[in-house]
Amino acid sequence: KNVEKIKEKNLSGANLNVANLKGANLYEADLKGANLYWADLRYAYLKYANLSDANLSDADLRRADLSEADLYGADLYGADLSGADLNGARGF
């Protein structure tokens, strides 16, 4: 499955734990309450994404673009945010 172009932007509550989303285009995606535990989100484009209440624990977010993202209530315990763009991100 090619995850580079995800057409469904409403992924609220989705179970995406351990998913390979490296480089995925999730611009303005609704991932509220999604389970992204241990997901590979390196280089993912998450600008303006709604990640409120999402489980991002132990997720790999290195070099991900999280600018202007909503992270209120998100669980980032153990997440790797090395080199991530958090410019304008809210709630973390």
TORZATOR-277040 format. One record per atom (N, C-alpha, C): x, y, z; residue in one letter; atom name; residue number from 1. Coordinates in pm, whole numbers. Layout:
<rs>
{{X; Y; Z}; A; CA; NUM}
...
</rs>
This chain:
<rs>
{{85; -119; 0}; K; N; 1}
{{0; 0; 0}; K; CA; 1}
{{88; 124; 0}; K; C; 1}
{{62; 213; -90}; N; N; 2}
{{138; 337; -99}; N; CA; 2}
{{79; 439; -3}; N; C; 2}
{{157; 477; 97}; V; N; 3}
{{106; 573; 195}; V; CA; 3}
{{154; 715; 166}; V; C; 3}
{{226; 735; 57}; E; N; 4}
{{276; 868; 28}; E; CA; 4}
{{163; 966; 0}; E; C; 4}
{{55; 919; -58}; K; N; 5}
{{-58; 1006; -90}; K; CA; 5}
{{-183; 946; -27}; K; C; 5}
{{-210; 984; 93}; I; N; 6}
{{-328; 933; 163}; I; CA; 6}
{{-444; 1026; 132}; I; C; 6}
{{-544; 974; 64}; K; N; 7}
{{-656; 1058; 23}; K; CA; 7}
{{-755; 1080; 135}; K; C; 7}
{{-774; 980; 221}; E; N; 8}
{{-868; 994; 332}; E; CA; 8}
{{-801; 1074; 442}; E; C; 8}
{{-848; 1196; 462}; K; N; 9}
{{-787; 1284; 562}; K; CA; 9}
{{-855; 1274; 698}; K; C; 9}
{{-970; 1207; 708}; N; N; 10}
{{-1036; 1188; 837}; N; CA; 10}
{{-998; 1052; 891}; N; C; 10}
{{-897; 1051; 976}; L; N; 11}
{{-846; 929; 1037}; L; CA; 11}
{{-863; 934; 1188}; L; C; 11}
{{-960; 1011; 1234}; S; N; 12}
{{-980; 1025; 1378}; S; CA; 12}
{{-1013; 889; 1438}; S; C; 12}
{{-945; 857; 1546}; G; N; 13}
{{-967; 732; 1616}; G; CA; 13}
{{-909; 609; 1547}; G; C; 13}
{{-838; 627; 1438}; A; N; 14}
{{-782; 513; 1364}; A; CA; 14}
{{-673; 442; 1443}; A; C; 14}
{{-664; 312; 1425}; N; N; 15}
{{-558; 234; 1489}; N; CA; 15}
{{-445; 217; 1389}; N; C; 15}
{{-341; 298; 1405}; L; N; 16}
{{-228; 298; 1314}; L; CA; 16}
{{-99; 264; 1388}; L; C; 16}
{{-112; 186; 1496}; N; N; 17}
{{8; 154; 1572}; N; CA; 17}
{{102; 69; 1487}; N; C; 17}
{{229; 99; 1499}; V; N; 18}
{{338; 33; 1427}; V; CA; 18}
{{327; 52; 1275}; V; C; 18}
{{247; 147; 1230}; A; N; 19}
{{229; 172; 1086}; A; CA; 19}
{{353; 238; 1027}; A; C; 19}
{{383; 204; 902}; N; N; 20}
{{492; 268; 830}; N; CA; 20}
{{433; 384; 750}; N; C; 20}
{{446; 503; 806}; L; N; 21}
{{393; 625; 742}; L; CA; 21}
{{508; 720; 707}; L; C; 21}
{{624; 664; 684}; K; N; 22}
{{742; 743; 651}; K; CA; 22}
{{716; 825; 526}; K; C; 22}
{{731; 957; 538}; G; N; 23}
{{713; 1048; 426}; G; CA; 23}
{{568; 1069; 384}; G; C; 23}
{{473; 1023; 463}; A; N; 24}
{{332; 1036; 427}; A; CA; 24}
{{288; 1182; 423}; A; C; 24}
{{201; 1215; 329}; N; N; 25}
{{143; 1348; 320}; N; CA; 25}
{{12; 1347; 398}; N; C; 25}
{{17; 1400; 519}; L; N; 26}
{{-101; 1405; 606}; L; CA; 26}
{{-137; 1551; 637}; L; C; 26}
{{-120; 1637; 539}; Y; N; 27}
{{-152; 1779; 551}; Y; CA; 27}
{{-299; 1795; 588}; Y; C; 27}
{{-324; 1868; 697}; E; N; 28}
{{-458; 1896; 747}; E; CA; 28}
{{-537; 1771; 784}; E; C; 28}
{{-471; 1659; 805}; A; N; 29}
{{-541; 1535; 840}; A; CA; 29}
{{-601; 1543; 980}; A; C; 29}
{{-715; 1481; 998}; D; N; 30}
{{-778; 1472; 1129}; D; CA; 30}
{{-740; 1337; 1190}; D; C; 30}
{{-645; 1340; 1282}; L; N; 31}
{{-595; 1221; 1350}; L; CA; 31}
{{-629; 1227; 1499}; L; C; 31}
{{-734; 1300; 1532}; K; N; 32}
{{-774; 1315; 1671}; K; CA; 32}
{{-801; 1178; 1733}; K; C; 32}
{{-734; 1151; 1844}; G; N; 33}
{{-754; 1027; 1916}; G; CA; 33}
{{-699; 903; 1847}; G; C; 33}
{{-623; 921; 1739}; A; N; 34}
{{-567; 806; 1667}; A; CA; 34}
{{-458; 739; 1749}; A; C; 34}
{{-443; 609; 1729}; N; N; 35}
{{-338; 533; 1795}; N; CA; 35}
{{-221; 520; 1698}; N; C; 35}
{{-116; 597; 1723}; L; N; 36}
{{4; 596; 1640}; L; CA; 36}
{{124; 546; 1720}; L; C; 36}
{{96; 459; 1816}; Y; N; 37}
{{201; 402; 1900}; Y; CA; 37}
{{305; 332; 1812}; Y; C; 37}
{{429; 369; 1831}; W; N; 38}
{{545; 310; 1763}; W; CA; 38}
{{538; 326; 1611}; W; C; 38}
{{460; 420; 1562}; A; N; 39}
{{448; 441; 1417}; A; CA; 39}
{{574; 510; 1363}; A; C; 39}
{{607; 479; 1241}; D; N; 40}
{{720; 542; 1172}; D; CA; 40}
{{666; 660; 1092}; D; C; 40}
{{687; 780; 1145}; L; N; 41}
{{639; 903; 1082}; L; CA; 41}
{{756; 992; 1041}; L; C; 41}
{{871; 931; 1018}; R; N; 42}
{{986; 1010; 974}; R; CA; 42}
{{953; 1082; 844}; R; C; 42}
{{988; 1209; 840}; Y; N; 43}
{{969; 1293; 721}; Y; CA; 43}
{{821; 1311; 681}; Y; C; 43}
{{729; 1272; 767}; A; N; 44}
{{587; 1288; 736}; A; CA; 44}
{{549; 1437; 734}; A; C; 44}
{{456; 1471; 647}; Y; N; 45}
{{408; 1609; 633}; Y; CA; 45}
{{276; 1619; 708}; Y; C; 45}
{{283; 1672; 830}; L; N; 46}
{{167; 1680; 920}; L; CA; 46}
{{128; 1825; 948}; L; C; 46}
{{162; 1914; 858}; K; N; 47}
{{130; 2055; 878}; K; CA; 47}
{{-21; 2072; 892}; K; C; 47}
{{-62; 2147; 993}; Y; N; 48}
{{-202; 2175; 1027}; Y; CA; 48}
{{-282; 2050; 1065}; Y; C; 48}
{{-216; 1939; 1093}; A; N; 49}
{{-287; 1816; 1131}; A; CA; 49}
{{-345; 1829; 1271}; A; C; 49}
{{-458; 1764; 1293}; N; N; 50}
{{-519; 1758; 1426}; N; CA; 50}
{{-476; 1627; 1490}; N; C; 50}
{{-382; 1636; 1583}; L; N; 51}
{{-330; 1520; 1655}; L; CA; 51}
{{-371; 1525; 1802}; L; C; 51}
{{-475; 1602; 1831}; S; N; 52}
{{-518; 1613; 1970}; S; CA; 52}
{{-563; 1477; 2023}; S; C; 52}
{{-523; 1449; 2144}; D; N; 53}
{{-556; 1323; 2213}; D; CA; 53}
{{-503; 1198; 2141}; D; C; 53}
{{-413; 1214; 2047}; A; N; 54}
{{-356; 1099; 1977}; A; CA; 54}
{{-248; 1033; 2062}; A; C; 54}
{{-232; 903; 2045}; N; N; 55}
{{-126; 830; 2113}; N; CA; 55}
{{-7; 823; 2019}; N; C; 55}
{{93; 906; 2046}; L; N; 56}
{{216; 910; 1967}; L; CA; 56}
{{334; 857; 2048}; L; C; 56}
{{305; 781; 2152}; S; N; 57}
{{414; 731; 2237}; S; CA; 57}
{{504; 637; 2157}; S; C; 57}
{{632; 658; 2175}; D; N; 58}
{{736; 582; 2106}; D; CA; 58}
{{733; 593; 1955}; D; C; 58}
{{660; 691; 1902}; A; N; 59}
{{656; 712; 1757}; A; CA; 59}
{{786; 776; 1710}; A; C; 59}
{{824; 747; 1588}; D; N; 60}
{{944; 805; 1527}; D; CA; 60}
{{901; 922; 1441}; D; C; 60}
{{921; 1043; 1493}; L; N; 61}
{{880; 1166; 1424}; L; CA; 61}
{{1000; 1248; 1379}; L; C; 61}
{{1114; 1182; 1361}; R; N; 62}
{{1234; 1255; 1320}; R; CA; 62}
{{1210; 1323; 1185}; R; C; 62}
{{1244; 1452; 1181}; R; N; 63}
{{1233; 1534; 1060}; R; CA; 63}
{{1090; 1548; 1007}; R; C; 63}
{{991; 1516; 1088}; A; N; 64}
{{851; 1534; 1047}; A; CA; 64}
{{815; 1683; 1052}; A; C; 64}
{{726; 1724; 965}; D; N; 65}
{{677; 1862; 965}; D; CA; 65}
{{547; 1866; 1045}; D; C; 65}
{{557; 1915; 1168}; L; N; 66}
{{441; 1928; 1256}; L; CA; 66}
{{404; 2075; 1276}; L; C; 66}
{{447; 2159; 1183}; S; N; 67}
{{419; 2301; 1198}; S; CA; 67}
{{269; 2327; 1197}; S; C; 67}
{{227; 2411; 1290}; E; N; 68}
{{87; 2449; 1308}; E; CA; 68}
{{-5; 2333; 1347}; E; C; 68}
{{52; 2219; 1386}; A; N; 69}
{{-29; 2103; 1425}; A; CA; 69}
{{-90; 2123; 1563}; A; C; 69}
{{-203; 2060; 1587}; D; N; 70}
{{-272; 2063; 1716}; D; CA; 70}
{{-231; 1937; 1792}; D; C; 70}
{{-156; 1955; 1900}; L; N; 71}
{{-106; 1843; 1979}; L; CA; 71}
{{-164; 1841; 2120}; L; C; 71}
{{-272; 1915; 2143}; Y; N; 72}
{{-334; 1918; 2276}; Y; CA; 72}
{{-374; 1778; 2320}; Y; C; 72}
{{-327; 1738; 2437}; G; N; 73}
{{-363; 1609; 2494}; G; CA; 73}
{{-295; 1490; 2429}; G; C; 73}
{{-207; 1513; 2332}; A; N; 74}
{{-137; 1402; 2266}; A; CA; 74}
{{-34; 1341; 2360}; A; C; 74}
{{-20; 1211; 2356}; D; N; 75}
{{79; 1139; 2436}; D; CA; 75}
{{206; 1126; 2352}; D; C; 75}
{{308; 1200; 2390}; L; N; 76}
{{435; 1200; 2318}; L; CA; 76}
{{545; 1130; 2396}; L; C; 76}
{{508; 1052; 2498}; Y; N; 77}
{{607; 985; 2581}; Y; CA; 77}
{{694; 892; 2496}; Y; C; 77}
{{823; 915; 2500}; G; N; 78}
{{918; 831; 2428}; G; CA; 78}
{{926; 859; 2279}; G; C; 78}
{{848; 956; 2228}; A; N; 79}
{{853; 988; 2086}; A; CA; 79}
{{985; 1056; 2051}; A; C; 79}
{{1038; 1028; 1935}; D; N; 80}
{{1162; 1090; 1888}; D; CA; 80}
{{1125; 1205; 1795}; D; C; 80}
{{1147; 1328; 1843}; L; N; 81}
{{1114; 1448; 1766}; L; CA; 81}
{{1240; 1517; 1712}; L; C; 81}
{{1349; 1444; 1702}; S; N; 82}
{{1475; 1502; 1655}; S; CA; 82}
{{1458; 1563; 1516}; S; C; 82}
{{1490; 1690; 1505}; G; N; 83}
{{1484; 1758; 1376}; G; CA; 83}
{{1344; 1788; 1326}; G; C; 83}
{{1243; 1760; 1407}; A; N; 84}
{{1105; 1787; 1365}; A; CA; 84}
{{1078; 1937; 1363}; A; C; 84}
{{995; 1981; 1271}; D; N; 85}
{{954; 2121; 1262}; D; CA; 85}
{{827; 2138; 1346}; D; C; 85}
{{842; 2207; 1458}; L; N; 86}
{{729; 2230; 1550}; L; CA; 86}
{{688; 2378; 1550}; L; C; 86}
{{729; 2451; 1448}; N; N; 87}
{{699; 2592; 1439}; N; CA; 87}
{{547; 2615; 1439}; N; C; 87}
{{498; 2683; 1540}; G; N; 88}
{{356; 2715; 1549}; G; CA; 88}
{{269; 2601; 1600}; G; C; 88}
{{329; 2487; 1632}; A; N; 89}
{{250; 2374; 1685}; A; CA; 89}
{{195; 2413; 1822}; A; C; 89}
{{77; 2361; 1855}; R; N; 90}
{{10; 2398; 1979}; R; CA; 90}
{{-14; 2277; 2067}; R; C; 90}
{{0; 2298; 2199}; G; N; 91}
{{-44; 2199; 2295}; G; CA; 91}
{{56; 2096; 2342}; G; C; 91}
{{183; 2113; 2311}; F; N; 92}
{{278; 2012; 2357}; F; CA; 92}
{{366; 2066; 2466}; F; C; 92}
</rs>
